[in-house]
Amino acid sequence: MTAALPVAVVTGASSGIGAATARHLAAAGHRVVLTARRKDRIEALAAELTEAGHQATAYALDVTDRPAVDAFADSLDRCDVLVNNAGGALGADPVATGDPEDWRRMYEVNVLGTLHMTQALLPALTGSGAGTVVVVSSTAGHATYEGGAGYVAAKHGARVLAETLRLEIVGTPVRVIEVAPGMVKTEEFATTRFRGDTERAAKVYEGVPDPLSADDVADTITWAVTRPPHVNIDLLVVRPRAQASNQKVHREG
């Protein structure tokens, strides 16, 4: 009898880092469960992966909806890996004029969404005997910058959640990995942040030679997840070579 594949749940799998991570984990031998609000996107990705010979299923889910998250957790037969990727930024206003609704939404998705998923799946992760919780934070969770306080605050919350969880569950068969990407050029992140203003979004990456891609981050996440179970990558900060810090970026031209 063929052994069942380990199950990896990926949140925010409809695009960007989440979709890329699902592809990489599937190729690394996981049965991937794709979650996101956009059902059509994750169903198309599940079909793509299945056609490529992998095992993948799609489950439409809003990570800020706790009853829905609990129902999702109850539907799983097992869970070995949870990649808390759902998140994002809204706006780039200073503290003095920032929209509290933007702050609330960022906190709900980046922090409470991670909390909901982790709490709901922790029993299954523990029961697997070798569970892994991944929190995809950001370099924004480690250093601030002007115009980013709402997002920075949310990602600091996600980082602290990961750090505290690691302390609290030490001695259990679950490891907690934080991956903190720097400048990543994806099809939606900056455009969403600037509410569809593609010109403003493009300026974020203007002149930057080779910003990170979603695949770069997905490859990093998959490397950390596929280390032997006793090896815990507590924190992995990944930036493009052109970015020395959140505020120092080399631009050409």
GUDO-597352 format. One record per residue (C-alpha): residue number from 1; y, x, z. Coordinates in pm, whole numbers, always signed. Layout:
<sites>
@num = NUM; yy = Y; xx = X; zz = Z
...
</sites>
This chain:
<sites>
@num = 1; yy = +0; xx = +0; zz = +0
@num = 2; yy = +343; xx = +131; zz = -95
@num = 3; yy = +575; xx = +180; zz = +199
@num = 4; yy = +880; xx = -46; zz = +203
@num = 5; yy = +1202; xx = +121; zz = +107
@num = 6; yy = +1467; xx = +169; zz = +376
@num = 7; yy = +1736; xx = -97; zz = +356
@num = 8; yy = +2103; xx = -3; zz = +323
@num = 9; yy = +2373; xx = -266; zz = +365
@num = 10; yy = +2702; xx = -178; zz = +195
@num = 11; yy = +3016; xx = -381; zz = +265
@num = 12; yy = +3300; xx = -400; zz = +16
@num = 13; yy = +3049; xx = -330; zz = -260
@num = 14; yy = +3231; xx = -516; zz = -537
@num = 15; yy = +3428; xx = -213; zz = -657
@num = 16; yy = +3541; xx = +141; zz = -585
@num = 17; yy = +3374; xx = +343; zz = -313
@num = 18; yy = +3148; xx = +56; zz = -207
@num = 19; yy = +3003; xx = -4; zz = -552
@num = 20; yy = +2961; xx = +370; zz = -611
@num = 21; yy = +2789; xx = +413; zz = -273
@num = 22; yy = +2546; xx = +134; zz = -355
@num = 23; yy = +2455; xx = +309; zz = -680
@num = 24; yy = +2407; xx = +644; zz = -509
@num = 25; yy = +2200; xx = +506; zz = -220
@num = 26; yy = +1981; xx = +310; zz = -461
@num = 27; yy = +1919; xx = +627; zz = -661
@num = 28; yy = +1834; xx = +805; zz = -335
@num = 29; yy = +1555; xx = +556; zz = -264
@num = 30; yy = +1712; xx = +273; zz = -66
@num = 31; yy = +1687; xx = -100; zz = -116
@num = 32; yy = +2053; xx = -187; zz = -121
@num = 33; yy = +2209; xx = -510; zz = -1
@num = 34; yy = +2551; xx = -556; zz = -156
@num = 35; yy = +2810; xx = -757; zz = +32
@num = 36; yy = +3164; xx = -852; zz = -65
@num = 37; yy = +3371; xx = -1165; zz = -111
@num = 38; yy = +3357; xx = -1149; zz = -492
@num = 39; yy = +3013; xx = -1290; zz = -562
@num = 40; yy = +3026; xx = -1235; zz = -938
@num = 41; yy = +3098; xx = -864; zz = -898
@num = 42; yy = +2814; xx = -790; zz = -657
@num = 43; yy = +2567; xx = -1005; zz = -851
@num = 44; yy = +2650; xx = -807; zz = -1167
@num = 45; yy = +2601; xx = -479; zz = -979
@num = 46; yy = +2271; xx = -599; zz = -830
@num = 47; yy = +2152; xx = -690; zz = -1181
@num = 48; yy = +2259; xx = -348; zz = -1311
@num = 49; yy = +2068; xx = -168; zz = -1037
@num = 50; yy = +1760; xx = -386; zz = -1076
@num = 51; yy = +1755; xx = -323; zz = -1451
@num = 52; yy = +1769; xx = +50; zz = -1377
@num = 53; yy = +1452; xx = +17; zz = -1170
@num = 54; yy = +1607; xx = +1; zz = -823
@num = 55; yy = +1587; xx = -270; zz = -558
@num = 56; yy = +1914; xx = -452; zz = -497
@num = 57; yy = +2030; xx = -791; zz = -376
@num = 58; yy = +2375; xx = -947; zz = -351
@num = 59; yy = +2510; xx = -1153; zz = -62
@num = 60; yy = +2863; xx = -1296; zz = -77
@num = 61; yy = +3026; xx = -1225; zz = +259
@num = 62; yy = +3366; xx = -1201; zz = +426
@num = 63; yy = +3328; xx = -946; zz = +705
@num = 64; yy = +3611; xx = -1109; zz = +902
@num = 65; yy = +3408; xx = -1433; zz = +933
@num = 66; yy = +3187; xx = -1373; zz = +1239
@num = 67; yy = +2960; xx = -1680; zz = +1201
@num = 68; yy = +2898; xx = -1580; zz = +838
@num = 69; yy = +2824; xx = -1221; zz = +943
@num = 70; yy = +2575; xx = -1341; zz = +1205
@num = 71; yy = +2403; xx = -1565; zz = +948
@num = 72; yy = +2382; xx = -1268; zz = +711
@num = 73; yy = +2227; xx = -1049; zz = +980
@num = 74; yy = +1969; xx = -1318; zz = +1054
@num = 75; yy = +1872; xx = -1329; zz = +685
@num = 76; yy = +1764; xx = -963; zz = +675
@num = 77; yy = +1406; xx = -856; zz = +732
@num = 78; yy = +1521; xx = -504; zz = +828
@num = 79; yy = +1823; xx = -276; zz = +823
@num = 80; yy = +1813; xx = +103; zz = +831
@num = 81; yy = +2164; xx = +193; zz = +714
@num = 82; yy = +2496; xx = +12; zz = +746
@num = 83; yy = +2787; xx = +143; zz = +542
@num = 84; yy = +3108; xx = -12; zz = +677
@num = 85; yy = +3321; xx = +34; zz = +369
@num = 86; yy = +3515; xx = -294; zz = +345
@num = 87; yy = +3882; xx = -228; zz = +410
@num = 88; yy = +4203; xx = -150; zz = +231
@num = 89; yy = +4578; xx = -118; zz = +259
@num = 90; yy = +4857; xx = -368; zz = +213
@num = 91; yy = +5217; xx = -260; zz = +163
@num = 92; yy = +5399; xx = +64; zz = +231
@num = 93; yy = +5691; xx = -61; zz = +435
@num = 94; yy = +5844; xx = +120; zz = +733
@num = 95; yy = +5771; xx = -5; zz = +1083
@num = 96; yy = +6117; xx = -164; zz = +1104
@num = 97; yy = +6052; xx = -403; zz = +816
@num = 98; yy = +5675; xx = -417; zz = +783
@num = 99; yy = +5517; xx = -761; zz = +749
@num = 100; yy = +5312; xx = -844; zz = +1061
@num = 101; yy = +5079; xx = -1050; zz = +842
@num = 102; yy = +4993; xx = -737; zz = +643
@num = 103; yy = +4922; xx = -552; zz = +966
@num = 104; yy = +4705; xx = -837; zz = +1094
@num = 105; yy = +4502; xx = -856; zz = +773
@num = 106; yy = +4446; xx = -480; zz = +763
@num = 107; yy = +4333; xx = -479; zz = +1125
@num = 108; yy = +4100; xx = -773; zz = +1071
@num = 109; yy = +3925; xx = -617; zz = +772
@num = 110; yy = +3926; xx = -247; zz = +864
@num = 111; yy = +3858; xx = -281; zz = +1237
@num = 112; yy = +3726; xx = -625; zz = +1325
@num = 113; yy = +3518; xx = -643; zz = +1008
@num = 114; yy = +3354; xx = -315; zz = +1103
@num = 115; yy = +3305; xx = -444; zz = +1457
@num = 116; yy = +3144; xx = -770; zz = +1340
@num = 117; yy = +2900; xx = -598; zz = +1106
@num = 118; yy = +2810; xx = -325; zz = +1353
@num = 119; yy = +2750; xx = -565; zz = +1640
@num = 120; yy = +2545; xx = -802; zz = +1428
@num = 121; yy = +2323; xx = -533; zz = +1275
@num = 122; yy = +2291; xx = -290; zz = +1566
@num = 123; yy = +1971; xx = -454; zz = +1699
@num = 124; yy = +1802; xx = -416; zz = +1359
@num = 125; yy = +1934; xx = -61; zz = +1318
@num = 126; yy = +1796; xx = +28; zz = +1661
@num = 127; yy = +1467; xx = -144; zz = +1584
@num = 128; yy = +1427; xx = +61; zz = +1266
@num = 129; yy = +1370; xx = +370; zz = +1480
@num = 130; yy = +1610; xx = +577; zz = +1273
@num = 131; yy = +1923; xx = +375; zz = +1208
@num = 132; yy = +2252; xx = +496; zz = +1065
@num = 133; yy = +2598; xx = +344; zz = +1100
@num = 134; yy = +2855; xx = +480; zz = +857
@num = 135; yy = +3224; xx = +407; zz = +907
@num = 136; yy = +3433; xx = +484; zz = +600
@num = 137; yy = +3769; xx = +553; zz = +758
@num = 138; yy = +4040; xx = +762; zz = +596
@num = 139; yy = +4246; xx = +1071; zz = +657
@num = 140; yy = +4501; xx = +804; zz = +756
@num = 141; yy = +4288; xx = +762; zz = +1067
@num = 142; yy = +4358; xx = +1121; zz = +1166
@num = 143; yy = +4726; xx = +1177; zz = +1078
@num = 144; yy = +5016; xx = +946; zz = +1008
@num = 145; yy = +5271; xx = +934; zz = +730
@num = 146; yy = +5593; xx = +745; zz = +662
@num = 147; yy = +5549; xx = +400; zz = +515
@num = 148; yy = +5188; xx = +379; zz = +616
@num = 149; yy = +5193; xx = +277; zz = +981
@num = 150; yy = +5002; xx = -50; zz = +940
@num = 151; yy = +4720; xx = +110; zz = +745
@num = 152; yy = +4728; xx = +421; zz = +963
@num = 153; yy = +4698; xx = +207; zz = +1277
@num = 154; yy = +4402; xx = +17; zz = +1131
@num = 155; yy = +4219; xx = +331; zz = +1025
@num = 156; yy = +4286; xx = +493; zz = +1362
@num = 157; yy = +4117; xx = +186; zz = +1508
@num = 158; yy = +3815; xx = +229; zz = +1282
@num = 159; yy = +3793; xx = +598; zz = +1374
@num = 160; yy = +3806; xx = +525; zz = +1747
@num = 161; yy = +3544; xx = +252; zz = +1707
@num = 162; yy = +3308; xx = +508; zz = +1553
@num = 163; yy = +3379; xx = +773; zz = +1816
@num = 164; yy = +3333; xx = +531; zz = +2106
@num = 165; yy = +3016; xx = +377; zz = +1963
@num = 166; yy = +2863; xx = +723; zz = +1927
@num = 167; yy = +2925; xx = +790; zz = +2296
@num = 168; yy = +2793; xx = +452; zz = +2405
@num = 169; yy = +2464; xx = +456; zz = +2213
@num = 170; yy = +2368; xx = +819; zz = +2258
@num = 171; yy = +1998; xx = +832; zz = +2342
@num = 172; yy = +1914; xx = +548; zz = +2106
@num = 173; yy = +1763; xx = +608; zz = +1759
@num = 174; yy = +2093; xx = +531; zz = +1584
@num = 175; yy = +2345; xx = +786; zz = +1461
@num = 176; yy = +2711; xx = +718; zz = +1384
@num = 177; yy = +2873; xx = +892; zz = +1089
@num = 178; yy = +3241; xx = +881; zz = +1001
@num = 179; yy = +3347; xx = +974; zz = +650
@num = 180; yy = +3725; xx = +1009; zz = +612
@num = 181; yy = +3839; xx = +1034; zz = +249
@num = 182; yy = +4180; xx = +1157; zz = +147
@num = 183; yy = +4334; xx = +1080; zz = -192
@num = 184; yy = +4083; xx = +879; zz = -393
@num = 185; yy = +4177; xx = +731; zz = -728
@num = 186; yy = +3995; xx = +402; zz = -777
@num = 187; yy = +4068; xx = +107; zz = -1001
@num = 188; yy = +4202; xx = -115; zz = -722
@num = 189; yy = +4309; xx = +57; zz = -400
@num = 190; yy = +4672; xx = +146; zz = -481
@num = 191; yy = +4719; xx = -158; zz = -706
@num = 192; yy = +4611; xx = -387; zz = -423
@num = 193; yy = +4834; xx = -203; zz = -179
@num = 194; yy = +5135; xx = -259; zz = -404
@num = 195; yy = +5040; xx = -618; zz = -485
@num = 196; yy = +4959; xx = -567; zz = -849
@num = 197; yy = +5243; xx = -328; zz = -932
@num = 198; yy = +5045; xx = -94; zz = -1157
@num = 199; yy = +5343; xx = +130; zz = -1231
@num = 200; yy = +5405; xx = +196; zz = -863
@num = 201; yy = +5033; xx = +244; zz = -805
@num = 202; yy = +5012; xx = +502; zz = -1082
@num = 203; yy = +5288; xx = +711; zz = -922
@num = 204; yy = +5064; xx = +772; zz = -619
@num = 205; yy = +4843; xx = +994; zz = -834
@num = 206; yy = +5107; xx = +1117; zz = -1080
@num = 207; yy = +5069; xx = +1488; zz = -1153
@num = 208; yy = +4779; xx = +1532; zz = -911
@num = 209; yy = +4505; xx = +1736; zz = -1078
@num = 210; yy = +4166; xx = +1577; zz = -1014
@num = 211; yy = +4209; xx = +1337; zz = -721
@num = 212; yy = +3878; xx = +1231; zz = -570
@num = 213; yy = +3678; xx = +962; zz = -747
@num = 214; yy = +3472; xx = +685; zz = -590
@num = 215; yy = +3162; xx = +878; zz = -698
@num = 216; yy = +3279; xx = +1187; zz = -508
@num = 217; yy = +3302; xx = +988; zz = -186
@num = 218; yy = +2978; xx = +801; zz = -252
@num = 219; yy = +2798; xx = +1132; zz = -307
@num = 220; yy = +2936; xx = +1257; zz = +26
@num = 221; yy = +2826; xx = +940; zz = +210
@num = 222; yy = +2479; xx = +956; zz = +57
@num = 223; yy = +2441; xx = +1324; zz = +148
@num = 224; yy = +2525; xx = +1243; zz = +512
@num = 225; yy = +2293; xx = +942; zz = +522
@num = 226; yy = +2000; xx = +1134; zz = +374
@num = 227; yy = +2005; xx = +1417; zz = +628
@num = 228; yy = +1699; xx = +1419; zz = +859
@num = 229; yy = +1735; xx = +1147; zz = +1127
@num = 230; yy = +1802; xx = +1398; zz = +1405
@num = 231; yy = +2100; xx = +1543; zz = +1214
@num = 232; yy = +2425; xx = +1356; zz = +1279
@num = 233; yy = +2730; xx = +1429; zz = +1067
@num = 234; yy = +2984; xx = +1311; zz = +1325
@num = 235; yy = +3287; xx = +1345; zz = +1100
@num = 236; yy = +3329; xx = +1451; zz = +741
@num = 237; yy = +3682; xx = +1475; zz = +602
@num = 238; yy = +3685; xx = +1496; zz = +223
@num = 239; yy = +3997; xx = +1559; zz = +17
@num = 240; yy = +4069; xx = +1679; zz = -335
@num = 241; yy = +4156; xx = +2045; zz = -358
@num = 242; yy = +4513; xx = +1948; zz = -450
@num = 243; yy = +4567; xx = +1772; zz = -118
@num = 244; yy = +4622; xx = +1993; zz = +185
@num = 245; yy = +4722; xx = +1708; zz = +416
@num = 246; yy = +4837; xx = +1348; zz = +396
@num = 247; yy = +5189; xx = +1469; zz = +326
@num = 248; yy = +5130; xx = +1788; zz = +125
@num = 249; yy = +4993; xx = +1730; zz = -224
@num = 250; yy = +5016; xx = +1964; zz = -521
@num = 251; yy = +5150; xx = +1791; zz = -832
@num = 252; yy = +5181; xx = +1940; zz = -1179
@num = 253; yy = +5440; xx = +1867; zz = -1443
</sites>
